[in-house]
Amino acid sequence: MKLKSLVLKCIKIKFLDFSRAYIFYIGGVKKEMSNTVFILYENFYDPNGETITIGGVQTYIRSLCYVIQSVGLRPVIFQFANRNFNNIFESIHVYGVDVTRCLSKKQKLKKLYNEVEKHADFANDIIIFASNSMIVKHKFNNSIAIQHGISWDKSNKEEVAKKINFFNNLFVFYRAIQSFKIIKSLNYVNNIVCVDYNFLNWYRSQVAYIKSNVKVIPNFAKVKQGIIKKQTETINIIYARRFQKYRGTRIFASAIIPILKKYKNVRVTFAGTGPDELYLKKLFKNNPNVNFIKYDGEKSIDVHQEYDIAVVPSICSEGTSLSLLEAMASKCAVIATNVGGITNIVLDNYNALLINPNVQELFQALEKLIVNKELRERLAENAYQTVYHAFNSELWEKKWTELFKEILK
């Protein structure tokens, strides 16, 4: 009994320390700043609060926090965790809330939000749900949900559906249920920021009218001046995505095998990590013209500059792809699939080659670029100019700044 009491006391003290640190900090900041922006996401840090996780949404949150600070607001991140923690990352407070006893994501979200609610000024503060899957009912007057592109177009049952038409009909019904849940959750916020028009057009087709203020703020890439490509006989191709099937690892691998056999001057690099890493390394184990690398996301432009062709072969679940924009900003000739928000960026045969997500079309596009240097250079230059004028970081920051000012009027 004494042991149980001692354990409970330790847990309580740890939790109170977590709360006190937060209240003290918020109290101090509110003397200087009028508003706090609470950002809810699953995993900015790993569950133990030891290392920053790598991913597109994490990069997005990081950039957004700088914008929030630039307009005189105070960003605070709340995330799921295996233990309560309070970290500071580049002057941004990140709080982990222990959700290990929660049995479902719904319970985790409720506990996370309850911690936010204890410290919030509902009339003046802002809550941001960093993805639509994080939305919960709340009491804030000002709320924003960030929609990173349609993700419910995934299917790991495609082959079954092709053989059994009844299954395909069931899948249509299943997606209708998913759509209903997403629309219902979006009704809880009064501002939606989506990264592409693909989502906005889908949303319009699903509802009689849109209740929330919807802004399209496409993703961005930082643009460097004076990029000069090395002129060699070797054609360097890069796949810089997370190694997952729905990111097109399998169709790229299948297309690149005959390319490597036919063109001895081609070198291929897989950049990243993911569930398909072992599969890919085993497949290309004995091929000296294929290598694997990892790099800091901040150095993406520098890495891409060393390559002639970049491939973004997503099968589904895509917004205005950061990988695509970074490749274009690096003056790579790009091959991309006509999935999601990619079609908001690419004009086929102008700033990239746009294909259906299948092996045959990817092989044909690769071959087309390998043998045609003039086409590679024209697509690469137009790609760079596209990002420079329409998808640069300054434009992204300006649109977010305008939204915050509009909310706080």
C-alpha positions as CSV (number, residue, x, y, z in Angstrom):
1,M,0.0,0.0,0.0
2,K,2.8,2.4,0.9
3,L,4.6,1.6,-2.4
4,K,1.4,2.3,-4.4
5,S,1.0,5.6,-2.5
6,L,4.6,6.5,-3.2
7,V,4.3,5.8,-6.9
8,L,1.1,7.8,-7.2
9,K,2.8,10.7,-5.4
10,C,5.8,10.6,-7.8
11,I,3.5,10.6,-10.8
12,K,1.5,13.5,-9.4
13,I,4.7,15.6,-8.6
14,K,6.0,14.9,-12.1
15,F,2.8,16.1,-13.7
16,L,2.6,19.2,-11.5
17,D,6.1,20.1,-12.4
18,F,5.2,19.9,-16.0
19,S,2.1,22.1,-15.5
20,R,3.9,24.7,-13.3
21,A,6.7,25.1,-15.9
22,Y,4.1,25.7,-18.5
23,I,2.0,28.1,-16.5
24,F,5.1,30.1,-15.4
25,Y,6.3,30.4,-19.0
26,I,2.9,31.4,-20.4
27,G,2.4,33.8,-17.6
28,G,5.8,35.4,-18.3
29,V,5.1,35.6,-22.1
30,K,1.6,37.1,-21.8
31,K,3.1,40.2,-20.2
32,E,5.0,40.7,-23.4
33,M,2.7,39.2,-26.0
34,S,-1.1,39.3,-26.3
35,N,-1.7,35.9,-27.8
36,T,-0.5,32.3,-27.7
37,V,-0.8,29.9,-30.6
38,F,-1.2,26.2,-29.5
39,I,-0.2,23.7,-32.1
40,L,-1.4,20.1,-31.7
41,Y,0.5,17.3,-33.5
42,E,1.3,13.7,-32.9
43,N,5.0,13.7,-32.9
44,F,7.3,16.7,-33.3
45,Y,9.7,14.9,-31.0
46,D,9.9,11.1,-30.6
47,P,7.6,9.8,-27.9
48,N,10.3,10.1,-25.2
49,G,11.1,13.7,-26.1
50,E,14.7,12.9,-27.1
51,T,15.1,13.6,-30.8
52,I,13.2,15.6,-33.4
53,T,11.3,13.4,-35.8
54,I,11.9,13.8,-39.6
55,G,8.9,14.4,-41.9
56,G,7.1,16.9,-44.1
57,V,4.6,18.0,-41.4
58,Q,7.4,18.5,-38.8
59,T,9.3,20.7,-41.3
60,Y,6.0,22.6,-42.0
61,I,5.4,23.2,-38.2
62,R,8.9,24.4,-37.7
63,S,8.6,27.0,-40.5
64,L,5.2,28.0,-39.3
65,C,6.5,28.7,-35.8
66,Y,9.0,31.2,-37.2
67,V,6.1,33.0,-38.9
68,I,4.1,33.0,-35.7
69,Q,6.9,34.6,-33.8
70,S,7.5,37.2,-36.5
71,V,4.0,38.6,-36.1
72,G,4.4,38.8,-32.3
73,L,2.6,35.6,-31.3
74,R,3.9,32.8,-29.1
75,P,4.0,29.3,-30.6
76,V,3.6,26.3,-28.2
77,I,3.5,22.7,-29.5
78,F,1.6,20.0,-27.7
79,Q,2.2,16.3,-28.8
80,F,1.6,12.7,-27.8
81,A,4.3,11.2,-25.6
82,N,5.3,8.2,-23.5
83,R,6.0,10.6,-20.6
84,N,5.4,14.2,-19.8
85,F,8.2,16.4,-21.0
86,N,8.9,20.1,-21.6
87,N,11.6,20.8,-24.3
88,I,12.7,24.0,-25.9
89,F,13.6,23.7,-29.6
90,E,15.0,26.9,-31.2
91,S,13.1,29.1,-28.6
92,I,9.9,27.0,-29.3
93,H,8.4,25.2,-26.3
94,V,7.3,21.7,-27.0
95,Y,5.2,19.8,-24.5
96,G,4.8,16.0,-24.5
97,V,1.7,14.7,-22.8
98,D,1.8,11.1,-21.5
99,V,-0.9,9.2,-23.4
100,T,0.4,5.7,-22.7
101,R,-2.8,4.7,-20.9
102,C,-5.1,5.8,-23.7
103,L,-6.5,3.0,-25.7
104,S,-7.5,4.9,-28.9
105,K,-6.4,8.0,-30.8
106,K,-9.7,9.6,-29.8
107,Q,-8.7,9.2,-26.1
108,K,-5.2,10.5,-26.8
109,L,-6.6,13.6,-28.5
110,K,-9.0,14.3,-25.7
111,K,-6.2,14.1,-23.1
112,L,-3.9,16.3,-25.2
113,Y,-6.6,18.9,-25.7
114,N,-7.5,18.8,-21.9
115,E,-3.9,19.9,-21.1
116,V,-4.1,22.7,-23.6
117,E,-7.4,23.8,-22.2
118,K,-6.0,24.3,-18.7
119,H,-3.7,27.1,-19.9
120,A,-5.6,28.8,-22.7
121,D,-7.4,32.1,-23.1
122,F,-10.2,30.9,-25.4
123,A,-11.2,34.5,-26.4
124,N,-7.7,35.6,-27.5
125,D,-5.5,32.6,-28.1
126,I,-5.4,30.5,-31.3
127,I,-5.4,26.7,-31.6
128,I,-3.9,25.1,-34.7
129,F,-4.5,21.4,-35.6
130,A,-1.4,20.6,-37.6
131,S,-3.3,18.0,-39.6
132,N,-7.0,17.3,-40.0
133,S,-6.6,14.0,-38.1
134,M,-5.8,16.0,-34.9
135,I,-9.1,18.0,-34.8
136,V,-11.2,17.8,-31.7
137,K,-14.1,19.8,-30.3
138,H,-12.9,22.8,-28.5
139,K,-13.8,26.2,-26.9
140,F,-11.4,28.5,-28.8
141,N,-12.9,31.4,-30.7
142,N,-10.0,31.2,-33.2
143,S,-9.1,27.9,-34.7
144,I,-7.2,26.6,-37.7
145,A,-6.9,23.2,-39.3
146,I,-4.1,22.5,-41.7
147,Q,-5.1,20.1,-44.5
148,H,-1.9,18.6,-46.2
149,G,-3.7,16.9,-49.1
150,I,-6.1,14.1,-49.7
151,S,-4.8,11.0,-47.8
152,W,-7.9,8.8,-47.9
153,D,-7.2,7.8,-51.5
154,K,-4.9,5.0,-50.2
155,S,-5.7,1.4,-51.0
156,N,-3.7,-1.7,-50.2
157,K,-6.5,-3.9,-51.7
158,E,-6.2,-2.8,-55.3
159,E,-5.4,-6.2,-56.7
160,V,-8.4,-7.7,-54.9
161,A,-10.7,-5.0,-56.1
162,K,-9.6,-5.7,-59.7
163,K,-10.6,-9.3,-59.4
164,I,-13.8,-8.9,-57.3
165,N,-16.1,-6.1,-58.4
166,F,-18.2,-6.5,-55.2
167,F,-15.2,-5.5,-53.1
168,N,-14.7,-2.4,-55.3
169,N,-18.3,-1.4,-54.6
170,L,-17.7,-1.9,-50.8
171,F,-14.6,0.2,-51.0
172,V,-16.6,3.1,-52.5
173,F,-18.9,2.9,-49.5
174,Y,-15.9,2.8,-47.1
175,R,-14.4,5.9,-48.6
176,A,-17.8,7.7,-48.4
177,I,-17.7,7.0,-44.6
178,Q,-14.2,8.4,-44.4
179,S,-15.2,11.5,-46.3
180,F,-18.2,12.0,-43.9
181,K,-15.9,11.8,-40.8
182,I,-13.4,14.3,-42.3
183,I,-16.2,16.8,-43.2
184,K,-17.7,16.5,-39.7
185,S,-14.3,17.2,-38.1
186,L,-13.7,20.3,-40.3
187,N,-17.0,21.8,-39.0
188,Y,-15.2,22.2,-35.6
189,V,-12.8,24.9,-36.9
190,N,-13.5,28.3,-38.4
191,N,-10.4,28.4,-40.6
192,I,-8.9,25.8,-42.9
193,V,-5.6,26.1,-44.6
194,C,-5.1,23.6,-47.4
195,V,-1.9,23.1,-49.4
196,D,-3.6,22.5,-52.8
197,Y,-6.8,23.2,-54.8
198,N,-7.3,19.4,-55.2
199,F,-8.7,19.3,-51.6
200,L,-10.7,22.5,-52.0
201,N,-12.4,21.2,-55.1
202,W,-13.2,17.9,-53.5
203,Y,-14.6,19.7,-50.4
204,R,-16.8,21.8,-52.6
205,S,-18.2,18.7,-54.2
206,Q,-19.1,17.1,-50.9
207,V,-21.0,19.9,-49.1
208,A,-23.9,22.3,-49.9
209,Y,-21.8,25.2,-48.7
210,I,-18.5,25.7,-46.9
211,K,-18.9,27.0,-43.3
212,S,-15.3,27.7,-42.6
213,N,-12.9,30.3,-44.0
214,V,-10.8,28.3,-46.4
215,K,-7.4,29.5,-47.6
216,V,-5.1,27.7,-50.1
217,I,-1.5,28.2,-49.1
218,P,0.6,25.9,-51.2
219,N,3.8,24.4,-49.8
220,F,7.1,26.1,-50.7
221,A,10.8,25.6,-51.3
222,K,13.7,28.0,-50.6
223,V,15.2,29.2,-53.8
224,K,18.9,29.7,-54.3
225,Q,20.5,32.0,-56.9
226,G,23.1,30.9,-59.4
227,I,22.6,27.2,-59.5
228,I,25.0,25.7,-62.1
229,K,24.8,22.0,-63.0
230,K,27.9,20.0,-63.7
231,Q,28.2,18.8,-67.3
232,T,29.2,15.2,-67.4
233,E,28.3,12.1,-69.6
234,T,26.8,10.4,-66.5
235,I,23.1,10.9,-65.9
236,N,22.4,11.0,-62.2
237,I,18.8,10.2,-61.0
238,I,17.5,10.7,-57.5
239,Y,14.5,9.4,-55.6
240,A,14.3,11.5,-52.4
241,R,11.1,10.4,-50.7
242,R,10.2,8.3,-47.7
243,F,10.6,4.6,-48.7
244,Q,7.0,3.6,-48.8
245,K,4.9,1.8,-51.4
246,Y,2.4,4.6,-51.7
247,R,5.3,7.0,-52.4
248,G,6.0,4.9,-55.5
249,T,9.1,2.9,-54.4
250,R,8.0,-0.3,-56.1
251,I,7.1,1.3,-59.5
252,F,10.3,3.3,-59.5
253,A,12.4,0.2,-58.7
254,S,10.6,-1.8,-61.4
255,A,11.1,1.0,-64.0
256,I,14.8,1.6,-63.1
257,I,15.9,-2.0,-63.4
258,P,15.6,-2.1,-67.3
259,I,16.9,1.5,-67.5
260,L,20.1,0.5,-65.7
261,K,20.6,-2.5,-68.0
262,K,20.1,-0.4,-71.2
263,Y,22.0,2.8,-70.2
264,K,25.4,2.2,-68.7
265,N,25.9,5.9,-68.0
266,V,23.0,6.1,-65.5
267,R,23.5,6.3,-61.7
268,V,20.6,6.1,-59.3
269,T,20.3,7.3,-55.7
270,F,17.7,6.5,-53.1
271,A,17.7,9.2,-50.5
272,G,15.8,8.7,-47.3
273,T,14.5,5.9,-45.0
274,G,11.3,4.0,-44.5
275,P,9.5,0.6,-44.5
276,D,10.7,-0.3,-48.0
277,E,14.4,0.3,-47.2
278,L,15.4,-3.4,-46.7
279,Y,13.4,-4.4,-49.8
280,L,15.2,-1.8,-52.0
281,K,18.7,-2.6,-50.6
282,K,18.2,-6.3,-51.2
283,L,16.9,-5.7,-54.7
284,F,19.9,-3.5,-55.7
285,K,22.5,-5.2,-53.5
286,N,24.9,-6.2,-56.3
287,N,24.4,-3.1,-58.5
288,P,27.3,-0.7,-58.3
289,N,25.3,2.0,-60.1
290,V,22.7,2.3,-57.2
291,N,23.4,3.8,-53.9
292,F,21.5,4.9,-50.7
293,I,22.0,8.1,-48.8
294,K,20.5,10.1,-45.9
295,Y,20.6,13.8,-45.4
296,D,19.3,16.6,-43.2
297,G,16.1,18.1,-44.7
298,E,17.6,21.6,-44.5
299,K,20.2,20.5,-47.1
300,S,17.8,19.1,-49.6
301,I,18.5,21.8,-52.3
302,D,22.2,21.2,-52.0
303,V,21.8,17.5,-52.4
304,H,19.4,17.8,-55.4
305,Q,21.8,20.1,-57.2
306,E,24.1,17.1,-57.9
307,Y,21.4,15.3,-59.9
308,D,20.1,15.7,-63.4
309,I,16.7,13.9,-63.0
310,A,14.4,13.7,-59.9
311,V,11.5,11.3,-59.7
312,V,8.4,11.8,-57.6
313,P,6.3,8.7,-58.4
314,S,3.6,8.9,-55.7
315,I,0.7,6.5,-56.1
316,C,-1.7,8.4,-53.7
317,S,-1.8,10.7,-50.6
318,E,-0.1,13.8,-52.0
319,G,-0.5,17.5,-51.6
320,T,1.8,20.1,-53.1
321,S,4.8,17.9,-52.6
322,L,7.8,19.4,-50.8
323,S,10.1,16.8,-52.5
324,L,8.8,17.9,-55.9
325,L,9.3,21.6,-55.1
326,E,12.8,21.1,-53.7
327,A,13.7,19.1,-56.9
328,M,12.4,21.8,-59.1
329,A,14.1,24.6,-57.1
330,S,17.4,22.6,-57.6
331,K,17.0,22.7,-61.4
332,C,16.4,19.0,-61.8
333,A,14.4,17.7,-64.7
334,V,11.4,16.1,-62.9
335,I,9.1,13.2,-63.6
336,A,6.0,13.3,-61.4
337,T,2.7,11.4,-61.2
338,N,-0.6,13.1,-61.7
339,V,-1.7,12.5,-58.1
340,G,-3.3,15.0,-55.7
341,G,-1.7,18.5,-55.5
342,I,1.1,17.6,-57.8
343,T,-1.2,18.7,-60.7
344,N,-1.3,22.2,-59.1
345,I,2.4,22.5,-59.7
346,V,3.3,20.6,-62.9
347,L,2.3,21.6,-66.4
348,D,3.2,18.5,-68.5
349,N,6.1,19.1,-70.8
350,Y,6.6,22.6,-69.6
351,N,8.2,22.3,-66.1
352,A,8.2,18.5,-65.7
353,L,6.9,15.3,-67.2
354,L,3.5,14.3,-65.8
355,I,2.6,10.7,-65.9
356,N,0.1,8.1,-64.6
357,P,1.5,6.1,-61.7
358,N,2.6,3.0,-63.4
359,V,5.8,1.3,-64.4
360,Q,5.5,1.6,-68.2
361,E,4.9,5.3,-68.3
362,L,7.7,5.9,-65.8
363,F,10.1,3.9,-67.9
364,Q,9.2,5.8,-71.0
365,A,9.6,9.2,-69.3
366,L,13.0,8.2,-67.8
367,E,14.2,7.1,-71.2
368,K,12.9,10.3,-72.8
369,L,14.9,12.5,-70.5
370,I,18.0,10.3,-70.5
371,V,18.4,10.6,-74.3
372,N,17.3,14.2,-74.7
373,K,19.6,16.7,-73.0
374,E,17.9,19.7,-74.5
375,L,14.5,18.6,-73.0
376,R,16.2,18.0,-69.6
377,E,17.6,21.5,-69.5
378,R,14.4,23.2,-70.7
379,L,12.2,21.4,-68.1
380,A,14.8,22.1,-65.4
381,E,14.9,25.8,-66.1
382,N,11.2,26.2,-66.3
383,A,10.8,24.2,-63.1
384,Y,13.2,26.5,-61.3
385,Q,11.3,29.6,-62.5
386,T,8.0,28.1,-61.4
387,V,9.2,27.7,-57.8
388,Y,11.0,31.1,-57.9
389,H,7.8,33.0,-58.9
390,A,4.9,30.9,-57.4
391,F,6.2,28.6,-54.6
392,N,8.9,30.5,-52.8
393,S,9.1,30.7,-49.0
394,E,8.5,34.5,-48.9
395,L,5.1,34.1,-50.6
396,W,4.2,31.3,-48.2
397,E,5.2,33.4,-45.2
398,K,3.2,36.4,-46.5
399,K,0.0,34.4,-46.9
400,W,0.3,33.0,-43.4
401,T,1.0,36.4,-41.9
402,E,-2.1,37.8,-43.6
403,L,-4.2,35.0,-42.2
404,F,-3.0,35.7,-38.6
405,K,-3.7,39.4,-39.0
406,E,-7.1,38.7,-40.4
407,I,-7.9,36.4,-37.4
408,L,-6.7,38.9,-34.8
409,K,-8.6,41.9,-36.1
